[in-house]
Amino acid sequence: MSAYALVKTLHILSATLLFGTGLGSAFYLWRAEGSRDLAAIAFATRNVVIADWLFTLPAIVFQPISGLWLAWYLDVSLGESWLLWTYGLYVLAGICWLPVVWLQIRLRDMATAALAQGEGLPRQYRRYMSIWFTLGWPAFTAVLVIFYLMVAKP
């Protein structure tokens, strides 16, 4: 396998992993929330945090490195309009993701403490969950548009 084919394959796989982990985490946390089962919520929040460290963070780091390498290899100008849009959308997704990571850790800690103490979730948990959910929409939309830009290169 050529270096180009390897890097392109890994770039596509990491983009898929980035999107899939985010979508899967959102789905499982949303389902746990809907159950109102504190043990399920604690389990889901704990695993969402783990998934971000194991899958999302490495993909976030690898995407721009591999993307820049691919552009260099193919002699694509880094100033192409579709790439400029990609950079901006990637930054937007990152701006959303950074507070989401902090929120997820707080959600996990609050759910774990509530479960251990046999109490309900604090009011702040619901507020953080609302912010977490709201930040997910622009991040997911940005990633979907980036997928389109990478394929269509308009």
C-alpha positions in Angstrom: 0.0 0.0 0.0 1.3 3.4 -0.9 1.8 6.1 1.7 -0.9 8.1 0.0 -3.4 5.2 0.2 -2.5 4.5 3.8 -2.9 8.2 5.0 -6.1 8.7 3.0 -7.6 5.5 4.5 -6.6 6.5 8.0 -7.9 10.0 7.4 -11.3 8.7 6.3 -11.4 6.2 9.2 -10.5 8.8 11.8 -13.2 11.2 10.4 -15.7 8.3 10.6 -14.5 7.5 14.1 -14.8 11.2 15.1 -18.3 11.5 13.8 -19.4 8.0 14.9 -18.2 8.4 18.5 -19.9 11.7 18.8 -23.2 10.4 17.4 -23.0 7.2 19.5 -22.2 9.1 22.7 -25.0 11.5 22.1 -27.4 8.6 21.4 -26.5 6.6 24.5 -26.5 9.6 26.8 -29.8 10.7 25.4 -31.3 7.3 25.9 -30.0 7.0 29.4 -31.4 10.5 30.2 -34.8 9.4 28.8 -34.8 6.3 31.1 -34.5 8.5 34.2 -32.5 5.6 35.7 -29.7 7.1 37.7 -27.5 4.0 37.4 -27.9 4.1 33.6 -27.1 7.8 33.5 -24.0 7.3 35.6 -22.9 4.5 33.4 -23.5 6.4 30.2 -21.8 9.6 31.4 -18.8 7.6 32.6 -18.4 5.9 29.2 -19.0 9.0 27.1 -16.0 10.6 28.9 -13.9 7.5 28.3 -14.9 7.4 24.6 -13.9 11.0 24.1 -10.4 10.3 25.4 -9.9 7.0 23.6 -11.5 7.8 20.2 -12.5 11.5 19.8 -9.3 13.2 20.9 -6.9 11.1 18.8 -9.1 11.6 15.8 -9.3 15.4 16.4 -5.5 15.5 16.5 -5.0 13.2 13.5 -7.5 14.9 11.2 -5.6 18.1 10.5 -2.3 16.4 10.4 -3.4 13.8 7.8 -5.5 16.4 5.9 -2.5 18.8 5.5 -0.3 15.9 4.5 -2.8 14.8 1.8 -3.1 18.4 0.5 0.6 18.7 0.4 1.0 15.3 -1.4 -1.7 16.1 -3.9 -0.3 19.7 -4.4 -3.6 21.2 -3.4 -3.5 24.8 -2.5 -4.3 25.3 1.2 -6.2 28.4 0.2 -8.8 26.6 -1.9 -12.2 27.9 -0.9 -13.5 24.4 0.1 -10.5 24.0 2.4 -11.0 27.4 3.9 -14.6 26.5 4.8 -13.3 23.2 6.2 -10.9 24.9 8.5 -13.5 27.3 9.8 -16.1 24.5 10.3 -13.4 22.4 12.1 -12.6 25.2 14.4 -16.4 25.7 15.0 -16.8 22.1 15.9 -13.7 22.3 18.2 -15.1 25.4 19.9 -18.2 23.4 20.7 -16.4 20.3 21.7 -14.0 21.9 24.3 -16.8 23.0 26.6 -18.6 19.7 25.9 -15.7 17.8 27.3 -15.7 19.9 30.5 -19.5 19.4 30.8 -19.3 15.7 30.3 -16.8 15.4 33.1 -19.1 17.4 35.4 -22.1 15.4 34.3 -20.3 12.2 35.1 -19.1 13.4 38.5 -22.6 14.6 39.4 -24.3 11.4 38.3 -21.7 9.2 40.1 -22.1 11.2 43.3 -25.9 11.2 43.2 -25.8 7.4 42.6 -23.3 6.8 45.5 -25.3 9.0 47.9 -28.7 7.7 46.8 -29.9 11.1 45.9 -31.4 12.6 42.8 -29.4 14.6 40.3 -28.8 18.2 41.2 -30.6 21.0 39.3 -27.2 22.0 37.8 -27.0 18.6 36.1 -30.1 19.4 34.0 -28.7 22.8 33.1 -25.4 21.3 32.0 -27.2 18.6 30.0 -29.1 21.3 28.2 -26.0 23.2 27.3 -24.3 19.9 26.2 -27.2 19.0 23.9 -27.3 22.5 22.4 -23.6 22.6 21.6 -23.9 19.2 19.9 -26.0 20.6 17.0 -23.5 23.1 15.5 -20.7 20.6 16.0 -22.5 17.8 14.2 -23.7 20.1 11.5 -20.2 21.3 10.9 -18.8 17.8 10.7 -21.5 16.8 8.2 -20.7 19.8 6.0 -17.0 19.0 6.3 -17.8 15.4 5.0 -19.6 17.0 2.0 -16.7 19.4 1.3 -14.2 16.6 1.4 -16.1 14.5 -1.0 -17.4 17.2 -3.4 -14.5 19.7 -3.2 -16.7 22.4 -4.7 
